[in-house]
């Protein structure tokens, strides 16, 4: 019996090694860190902005800019920006996390409940994003323990330094104490501006990013937290109707106006020659605040000076290299090409006569990431609410999330989505448009009695002549030709038709962003 506590403690320590970007360790000072007050400079900033420490919060992260924002909700229900923090380290590429071990930090909308706050992280303090949520699971994505934590080491997480995560943790703790049951964490590849959308318009992830922009538009236009649901394999955003499970929620006119304005601006930027590009990182990025010898304090005026200690830095050699910017040309549509037969260069009116058809489809950019969206649009799933901070999400408790709180700890399980409202499932929004009918071109004419006759037949198919005219031209083509002696062949054996040379070849590329120097990750 005396061995049971020892074995239990060993099991708990081993389980901790699976979490928080390989968060392999137990922090005895965890509970003390988690009780640290909000810094006085930040409290003064709240007062200056007419905010209370216990007002609800909302957090937004942007990979390309390497910034994380903390917003607070006022009595009028609208959010205002409290503070922007530089991200010390994120790993992978721009784009969502797809599978376990790809080093990708997640992108999407995630509810963070009190049970996801981890005071015992060996990366100082942390909270779990809750990846994979209902949207991620609907798209077949895998992974676990994607955190926002301290220090400057990332394997699919957002590393903020110990100083920054201590402040963010304290702000979230006070919001929970004020009655907020969950705050919304929005993660984006970049700020959803018209400039970025024009720049990344040919990226394989652009469809997913435009879906995220719908939620970003709602928040930026109204300064209200969007209710988030999943219909099929898409996010849906809106107000109470979205929270109730509508797959086609009403869109506020202010949000519509913002979206239309952005689309016009994108079109103007493209017309002016804005190049379509793609960023390829060695392995994620870091805000210049941590690299410059004399960092600007205009944006991060509230940050402590001198610069905070970064602690452990993962793959510093990857951070030293700037991302590579690649130009992506738009994929061309198939073009109908023709091979010219020297024997029949000119027809009745001197027009060039093609004898064989081929499709050439130059592709200078990788093929888009295949999705299940088109397949599932025909049989849409019922709506699922996934990220309402004012709701009561069934968030799981971390293994040691309440180690010092006295409540029994439950083993970690996958975060559950919010239950859908008692409403009949509604058809998924934006059903995929019906695919065009497949057209197959005959590349090789059928074997004929004479090559010239076969050529004429191909000519007639191209020119659209009627069968009667075809027979006359065929007879004329064979008239006066000397009988050609052919080697004897077996009965029933026919000469195979010549294969038309390829005039173009479609290049299929993998839709995932490439990583120049990969490293094993959790």
Secondary structure, 3 states (H helix, E strand, C coil): CHHHHHHHHHHHHHHHCCCCCCCCCCCCCHHHHHCCCCCHHHHHHHHHCCCCCCCCEEEEEECCCCEEEEEEECCCCCEEEEEEEECCEECCCCCCCCCCCCCCCCCEEEEEEHHHEECCCCCCCEEECCCCCHHHHHCCCCCCCCEEECCECCCCCEECCHHHHHHHHHHHHHHHHCCCCEEEEEEECCCCCHHHHHHCCCCCCHHHHHHHHHHHHHHHHHCCCCEEEEECCEEEEECHHHHCCCCCCCCCHHHHHHHHHHHHHHHHHHHCCCCCEEEECCCCECCHHHCCCCCCCCCCCCCCCCCCCCCCECCHHHHHCCCEEEECCCCCCCEEEEEECHHHCCCCCCCCCEEEEEEECCCCCCCCCCCCHHHHHCCCCCCEECCCCCCCCCCCCCCCCCCCCCCCCCCCCCCCCCCCCCCCCCCCCCCCCCCCCCCCCCCCCCCCCCHHHHHHHHHHHHHCCCHHHHHHHHHHHHCCCCCCCCCCCCCCCCCCCCCCCCCCCCCCCCCCCCCCCCCCCC
